[in-house]
Amino acid sequence: MTIQQTTETLQNRTIHRSLFPNGILLLAVENPAADIVAARVYLRAGGRYEPPSQAGISNLLASVITKGTQRLSSQQIAEQVESVGASMGADASADYCLMSLKTVSADFAAMLRLLAEIMRTPSFPAAEVELERKLTLQGIRSMREQPFSVANAQLRQLLYGQHPYGFSSLGTEETVAQLSPEALHQYHQTYFRPDNLVISIVGRIDPAEAANLVEQCFGDWQNPPTALPQLDLPPVVVQPQSATTQQDTQQAIVMLGYLAAAAQEEDYIPLKLLSTYLGSGLSSRLFVELREKRGLAYDVSAFYPTRVDTSHFVTYIGTAPENAAIALEGLHSEVARLHETLLTPDELQAAKNKLLGQYALGKQTNGQIAQIFGWYELLNLGVLYDQQFQQQVAEVTAEEIQQAVQRHLARPYVSLLGSEAAINLAADSVARLVEGQALAGVS
């Protein structure tokens, strides 16, 4: 069998696509501007693929996969990487696991061989697993002392229930405590396989050479006889509710969350623009109105993560405990007004300029370019989405943003953390919001 090769032209870049007989997809882009080559290897794994009883296993695997192979110790791997000034690492998120590599072009072949060995034959040494497991448990406990993290975790549980998106990427104390080297080996054998890989290579390298190197390092890797597991995720049901956590802190955290469009849906880009307008930077609507004008916020913003499945749109504010109720009402009013009031042409253009500027800054280096191309491929959007995204942002109308608001940002889920007094002050407003009733002074 031969490698299936095609090319796609994207603005000033030619993207060489190679599909190998074992299922590996390679995206290669030559960029000779700097003597650097970056690789990103995406796997369809991560939190979305974890059973609830093993929440956090992707994060633990990413922490220990570079700590030993069947042939090399953790120290030997570190010495090989550091001796040439390269960087290599692993990460896990809600929708993927990721292996990363960056090095000068002369050392790329050797470093890619090392990365392939790590991916194919990790040893998950018991001592390293135990150390990282303890560090993860410390991280989980530390997050319980951070008011924003507690409120955010509480909101995710409200939004998603038992869907994997409802859990922290670290997992829980109960699930992490049970993870073992054997569990990591099983998870690795299930998801680290050629037909589950997207490799993206960008830098001073000829695309044909990149394909040859991938074939040398990964071409003889055979898929297991069993197919990838079929995901059976619990449904995400819109059923707004609230939760509170009493904690004697110097500020109250108020979060309003809404289930929102996945990356492939038509409202994704209008909601990305809305998130930028409401919460990005010192000129954002929430910052100006609730912090600068009304003095209600220590911190205020909005975020809308890109997700394969149903995402979530969140506005939040950190405020003085005595202002919890009025801050909640102010936060809600800024979303409520968008149901009736269109963004002005100036507001819309400013949001577009900011979002496109941030997007351009996020793909300056070879590593950033490799990351975004691989990510789009994993989302089943394709690398041409890089150009389509910018075109679609430029074409979004204020009416389309308002329609997205009306479809997704109606009754919120409410997460509140603060003192007993703060919770009591906001209790009536929280109840009215969850029941879909208007707040005082909010149309």
KENUPA-396597 format. One line per 3 residues: number of its first residue (from 1); for each residue x, y, z of C-alpha. Coordinates in steps of 0.5 Angstrom, whole numbers. Each point is the difference from the previous one (the first is absolute). Layout:
! KENUPA-396597
NUM = X/Y/Z  ...
This chain:
! KENUPA-396597
1 = 0/0/0  2/7/-1  0/7/3
4 = -6/4/-2  3/7/-1  -4/6/-2
7 = 1/8/1  -4/6/2  2/7/-1
10 = -2/5/6  2/7/-1  7/0/-1
13 = 1/-7/3  0/-7/-4  -2/-6/5
16 = 2/-7/-2  -5/-5/2  3/-7/1
19 = -5/-6/2  4/-6/2  -2/-7/-1
22 = -1/-1/7  -4/6/1  4/5/2
25 = -1/7/-3  6/5/-1  -1/7/-1
28 = 7/3/-2  1/8/-2  7/2/-2
31 = 2/7/4  7/2/-1  0/6/3
34 = 3/-3/7  5/-6/0  -5/-3/5
37 = -5/-6/-1  -6/-1/4  -5/-6/0
40 = -6/-1/4  -3/-7/0  -8/0/2
43 = -3/-6/2  -8/-1/1  0/-1/8
46 = 0/4/6  -5/2/5  -6/-2/-5
49 = 2/-7/-1  1/-1/7  -5/-5/4
52 = -2/4/7  3/-5/4  7/2/-3
55 = -1/7/-1  7/4/0  3/-6/-4
58 = 2/4/-6  4/5/4  4/-5/4
61 = 2/-4/-6  2/7/-3  4/1/7
64 = 4/-6/-1  0/-3/-7  7/4/-1
67 = 3/-3/6  2/-7/-3  0/-5/-5
70 = 1/-7/-1  7/2/-2  2/7/4
73 = -1/3/7  -3/6/1  7/3/1
76 = 3/-3/-7  -6/4/-3  1/6/3
79 = 7/0/-1  -1/-1/-8  -5/5/0
82 = 4/5/4  6/-1/-4  -2/3/-6
85 = -4/5/3  -7/-3/-2  -6/0/3
88 = -5/-5/1  -6/-1/4  -7/-3/0
91 = -7/3/2  -7/-2/1  -7/4/-1
94 = -7/-2/0  0/-2/-7  7/-2/-2
97 = 7/-3/3  6/4/-4  7/-1/0
100 = 5/6/-2  7/0/-3  4/6/-2
103 = 7/0/-2  5/3/-5  -1/-4/-7
106 = 7/-3/0  -3/-4/7  -7/-1/-2
109 = 1/-7/-3  3/-3/6  -5/4/5
112 = -6/-3/-4  3/-7/0  0/1/8
115 = -7/3/0  -2/-6/-4  3/-5/5
118 = -3/4/6  -7/-1/-3  1/-7/-2
121 = 3/-3/5  -1/4/7  2/-4/6
124 = -4/4/5  5/-1/6  -4/-2/7
127 = 5/5/3  -2/6/-5  -7/-2/0
130 = 0/1/8  3/6/0  -4/4/-5
133 = -6/-3/3  1/3/6  2/7/-3
136 = -7/-1/-4  -3/-1/7  3/6/3
139 = -2/4/-6  -7/-2/1  0/2/7
142 = 3/6/-2  -6/2/-4  -5/-1/5
145 = 4/6/4  -1/5/-7  -7/3/0
148 = 0/1/-7  2/-8/-1  -6/-2/5
151 = -5/4/-4  2/-2/-7  0/-7/2
154 = -7/0/3  -3/4/-6  3/-6/-4
157 = -3/-5/4  -7/4/-1  1/0/-7
160 = 2/-7/-2  -2/-4/5  4/-7/-1
163 = 2/2/-7  8/0/0  0/8/-1
166 = -3/0/7  7/-2/3  6/3/1
169 = 6/-2/-4  4/-2/6  -6/-5/2
172 = -2/-1/7  3/-2/7  -3/-6/-1
175 = 1/-2/-7  7/2/0  2/-4/6
178 = -2/-6/-4  4/1/-6  6/-5/-1
181 = 5/-1/-5  -4/-6/-2  -6/5/-1
184 = 5/4/-4  2/-5/-5  -7/-2/-1
187 = -2/7/-2  6/1/-4  -1/-7/-4
190 = -7/2/-1  1/7/-3  7/1/-2
193 = 0/-4/-7  1/3/-7  -7/0/-2
196 = -1/5/5  6/5/-1  0/7/-4
199 = 7/2/-1  2/7/-1  7/3/-2
202 = 2/7/-2  7/3/-1  6/0/-4
205 = -1/-7/-3  -2/-3/-7  -7/-3/1
208 = 2/-6/-4  6/-1/5  -5/1/6
211 = -5/-6/-3  7/-4/-1  1/1/7
214 = -7/-1/3  0/-7/-4  7/-2/3
217 = -2/2/7  -8/-2/0  -1/-4/-7
220 = 1/-7/3  -4/1/6  -6/-4/-1
223 = -7/1/3  -3/-5/5  -5/-5/-3
226 = -6/3/4  -3/7/-2  0/6/4
229 = -5/0/5  -7/3/-1  -1/6/4
232 = -7/0/4  0/6/3  -6/3/4
235 = -5/5/-3  1/7/2  -7/3/2
238 = -1/7/1  -3/0/7  2/7/3
241 = 1/-1/7  5/3/6  5/-2/5
244 = 3/4/6  7/-1/4  1/4/6
247 = 7/2/1  2/6/4  4/3/-5
250 = 2/8/-1  -5/-1/-6  -6/-3/-3
253 = 1/-4/-7  -6/1/-4  -1/-5/-7
256 = -5/0/-5  0/-6/-5  -3/-2/-6
259 = 0/-6/-4  3/2/-7  2/-2/-7
262 = 5/-5/-2  6/2/-4  -4/-3/-7
265 = -6/4/2  -3/7/-4  0/4/7
268 = 7/-2/1  3/6/-3  -5/5/2
271 = 1/-2/7  7/0/0  -1/8/-2
274 = -4/1/6  4/-3/5  6/5/-3
277 = -5/6/0  -2/-2/7  6/-3/4
280 = 7/1/-4  4/6/3  -1/6/3
283 = -4/3/-5  -5/-5/0  -7/1/2
286 = 0/-4/7  6/4/2  -2/7/-2
289 = -7/-1/3  0/-4/6  8/2/2
292 = 1/7/-2  -7/3/0  -3/-3/6
295 = 6/-3/4  -3/-7/1  5/-4/-2
298 = 7/-2/2  0/-5/-6  -5/0/-6
301 = 0/-4/-6  -3/-5/-5  3/-6/-3
304 = -3/-5/-5  5/-6/-2  0/-4/-6
307 = -3/-7/1  -1/-6/-5  -7/-1/4
310 = -4/5/3  4/6/3  -2/5/5
313 = 0/7/0  1/4/7  0/7/3
316 = 3/0/7  2/6/5  4/0/6
319 = -3/5/5  0/3/7  -5/-5/4
322 = -5/6/2  -1/1/-8  -1/-7/-2
325 = -7/1/-1  1/6/-4  6/-3/-4
328 = -5/-6/-2  -5/5/-3  5/4/-3
331 = 3/-6/-3  -6/-3/-3  -3/7/-2
334 = 6/0/-5  -2/-6/-3  -8/1/0
337 = 1/7/-4  3/-4/-6  -6/-3/-1
340 = -3/6/-2  5/5/-1  5/-1/-6
343 = 7/1/0  2/7/-3  4/0/-7
346 = 6/3/4  -1/-6/6  0/-5/-5
349 = 6/2/-4  4/1/6  -2/-7/2
352 = 2/-3/-7  7/4/0  1/-3/7
355 = -1/-7/-1  3/0/-7  6/4/3
358 = 1/-6/6  -1/-5/-5  6/3/-4
361 = 4/0/6  -1/-7/1  3/-3/-6
364 = 6/4/0  5/-6/1  1/-7/-3
367 = -3/-3/6  -6/4/0  -1/-1/-7
370 = 1/-8/1  -5/0/6  -6/4/-4
373 = 1/-4/-6  0/-7/4  -6/3/4
376 = -4/2/-5  1/-7/-3  -2/-3/6
379 = -6/4/0  -2/-3/-7  0/7/-2
382 = 6/-1/-5  6/5/0  -4/5/-5
385 = -4/2/6  6/4/2  -2/5/-6
388 = -7/-2/1  0/2/7  3/7/-2
391 = -5/1/-6  -6/-2/4  2/5/6
394 = 0/6/-5  -7/-2/-2  -4/-1/6
397 = -5/5/1  -3/3/7  -7/-3/-2
400 = 4/-7/0  3/1/7  -7/2/2
403 = -3/-6/-2  6/-5/3  -2/4/6
406 = -7/-2/0  1/-7/-2  5/-1/6
409 = 1/5/5  -7/0/3  -1/-3/7
412 = 7/-1/3  3/-5/5  2/4/6
415 = 6/-2/4  2/5/6  5/-1/5
418 = 1/5/6  -2/1/8  -6/-2/3
421 = -2/7/0  1/1/-8  -3/-6/-2
424 = -6/2/4  0/7/-3  0/-3/-7
427 = -5/-6/1  -6/3/-2  3/3/-7
430 = 3/-7/-1  -7/-4/1  -3/5/-5
433 = 5/-1/-5  0/-7/0  -8/0/0
436 = 1/5/-6  -3/6/3  2/7/-1
439 = 5/3/5  -2/7/3  2/5/-5
442 = 2/-5/-5  -5/0/-6
